[in-house]
Amino acid sequence: MVLGVAGSAAYTVFATDYDNYAGIFTCQKLTFAHRQSATILSRRRDLDKIYLDKVCSVTYIFLSECF
């Protein structure tokens, strides 16, 4: 958990192969609301399509289970 000006946030790594990519889910509590988002991180400037497809499919499954 990280505390900042906007409030607290929790981060969950939901997908990674430890060499090429990671998918991170963020849930942030704001003063009057909360925000959820997913971020795809890559070790290289351009992520190969095979890895992008993998993390996107897991992102879809992960986010659909959160609601």
C-alpha positions as a printed Julia matrix, in Angstrom:
67×3 Matrix{Float64}:
   0.0     0.0     0.0
   1.28    3.44   -0.9
   0.01    6.66    0.62
  -0.03    9.76   -1.52
  -1.82   13.07   -1.94
  -4.73   11.38   -3.75
  -5.13    8.62   -1.13
  -4.03    5.04   -0.68
  -3.52    2.48   -3.43
  -3.04   -1.28   -3.57
  -1.05   -2.96   -6.35
  -1.35   -6.59   -7.47
   0.92   -8.25  -10.03
  -1.53  -10.57  -11.79
   0.57  -11.75  -14.75
   4.29  -12.02  -15.47
   6.8   -14.3   -17.12
   9.65  -12.57  -15.18
  11.6   -11.98  -18.41
   9.43   -9.94  -20.78
   6.27   -8.49  -19.23
   4.18   -7.89  -16.13
   0.56   -6.93  -15.65
  -0.29   -4.82  -12.59
  -3.76   -4.11  -11.21
  -4.24   -0.96   -9.14
  -7.13   -0.15   -6.85
  -6.95    3.38   -5.45
  -9.2     4.89   -2.79
  -9.87    8.56   -3.45
 -11.71   11.02   -1.23
 -15.15   10.48   -2.77
 -14.63    7.47   -5.04
 -12.21    4.71   -5.97
 -10.36    3.93   -9.17
  -9.3     0.62  -10.7
  -6.81    0.25  -13.53
  -4.48   -2.23  -15.19
  -0.98   -1.48  -16.47
   1.2    -3.57  -18.76
   4.95   -3.24  -18.18
   7.62   -4.45  -20.59
  11.38   -4.76  -20.33
  11.68   -3.7   -23.97
  10.34   -0.64  -25.76
   8.09   -2.8   -27.98
   6.43   -5.85  -26.47
   6.13   -8.79  -28.9
   2.54   -9.53  -29.9
   2.63  -13.02  -28.38
   3.34  -11.56  -24.92
   0.88   -8.72  -25.39
  -1.85  -11.22  -26.27
  -1.01  -13.31  -23.18
  -1.16  -10.42  -20.73
  -4.27   -8.92  -22.37
  -6.18  -12.19  -22.08
  -5.24  -12.51  -18.4
  -6.12   -8.83  -17.87
  -9.6    -9.42  -19.24
 -10.12  -12.46  -16.98
  -8.68  -10.72  -13.91
 -10.74   -7.55  -14.31
 -13.96   -9.46  -15.0
 -13.49  -11.37  -11.71
 -13.11   -8.1    -9.77
 -16.62   -6.88  -10.56
